[in-house]
Amino acid sequence: MQGALREVMEAIYEQDFLSCSHGFRPGRRAHDALRAVDAMVEREGIKVILEADFQAYFYSLDRTKLREISA
């Protein structure tokens, strides 16, 4: 079921992603993302890169409040 849903979602949304988007996309790997970041740093002279762990953020949300909002 998950695989079938993934295929449907990819068919719908893949065209909307930017070419610089790498996360969990077919045919793209972590090393591709690292190469893209390296090229961008070199080309643009970027000095700072920030990382955010959104998964940890979502685990910290109060689920009862979310249920109240969605009800």
Contact map, one row per residue, 1 for C-alpha under 8 A:
11111000000000000000000000000000000000000000000000000000000000000000000
11111100000000000000000000000000000000000000000000000000000000000000000
11111110000000000000000000000000000000000000000000000000000000000000000
11111111000000000000000000000000000000000000000000000000000000000000000
11111111100000000000000000000000000000000000000000000000000000000000000
01111111110000000000000000000000000000000000000000000000000000000000000
00111111111000000000000000000000000000000000000000000000000000000000000
00011111111100000000000000000000000000000000000000000000000000000000000
00001111111111000000000000000000000000000000000000000000000000000000000
00000111111111000000000000000000000000000000000000000000000000000000000
00000011111111100000000000000000000000000000000000000000000000000000000
00000001111111100000000000000000000000000000000000000000000000000000000
00000000111111111000000000000000000000000000000000000000000000000000000
00000000111111111000000000000000000000000000000000000000000000000000000
00000000001111111000000000000000000000000000000000000000000000000000000
00000000000011111100000000000000000000000000000000000000000000000000000
00000000000011111110100000000000000000000000000000000000000000000000000
00000000000000011111100000000000000000000000000000000000000000000000000
00000000000000001111110000000000000000000000000000000000000000000000000
00000000000000000111110000000000100100000000000000000000000000000000000
00000000000000001111111000000000100000000000000000000000000000000000000
00000000000000000011111110011101100000000000000000000000000000000000000
00000000000000000000111110011100000000000000000000000000000000000000000
00000000000000000000011111011000000000000000000000000000000000000000000
00000000000000000000011111110000000000000000000000000000000000000000000
00000000000000000000000111110000000000000000000000000000000000000000000
00000000000000000000000011111000000000000000000000000000000000000000000
00000000000000000000011111111101100000000000000000000000000000000000000
00000000000000000000011100111111100000000000000000000000000000000000000
00000000000000000000011000011111110000000000000000000000000000000000000
00000000000000000000000000001111111000000000000000000000000000000000000
00000000000000000000010000011111111100000000000000000000000000000000000
00000000000000000001110000011111111110000000000000000000000000000000000
00000000000000000000000000000111111111000000000000000000000000000000000
00000000000000000000000000000011111111100000000000000000000000000000000
00000000000000000001000000000001111111110000000000000000000000000000000
00000000000000000000000000000000111111111000000000000000000000000000000
00000000000000000000000000000000011111111100000000000000000000000000000
00000000000000000000000000000000001111111110000000000000000000000000000
00000000000000000000000000000000000111111111110000000000000000000000000
00000000000000000000000000000000000011111111111000000000000000000000000
00000000000000000000000000000000000001111111110000000000000000000000000
00000000000000000000000000000000000000111111100000000000000000000000000
00000000000000000000000000000000000000011111110000000000000000000000000
00000000000000000000000000000000000000011111111000000000000000000000000
00000000000000000000000000000000000000011101111110000000000000000000000
00000000000000000000000000000000000000001000111110000000000000000000000
00000000000000000000000000000000000000000000011111000000000000000000000
00000000000000000000000000000000000000000000011111100000000000000000000
00000000000000000000000000000000000000000000000111110000000000000000000
00000000000000000000000000000000000000000000000011111000000000000000000
00000000000000000000000000000000000000000000000001111100000000000000000
00000000000000000000000000000000000000000000000000111111100000000000000
00000000000000000000000000000000000000000000000000011111110000000000000
00000000000000000000000000000000000000000000000000001111111000000000000
00000000000000000000000000000000000000000000000000001111111100000000000
00000000000000000000000000000000000000000000000000001111111110000000000
00000000000000000000000000000000000000000000000000000111111110000000000
00000000000000000000000000000000000000000000000000000011111110000000000
00000000000000000000000000000000000000000000000000000001111111000000000
00000000000000000000000000000000000000000000000000000000111111100100000
00000000000000000000000000000000000000000000000000000000000111111100000
00000000000000000000000000000000000000000000000000000000000011111110000
00000000000000000000000000000000000000000000000000000000000001111111000
00000000000000000000000000000000000000000000000000000000000001111111100
00000000000000000000000000000000000000000000000000000000000011111111110
00000000000000000000000000000000000000000000000000000000000000111111111
00000000000000000000000000000000000000000000000000000000000000011111111
00000000000000000000000000000000000000000000000000000000000000001111111
00000000000000000000000000000000000000000000000000000000000000000111111
00000000000000000000000000000000000000000000000000000000000000000011111
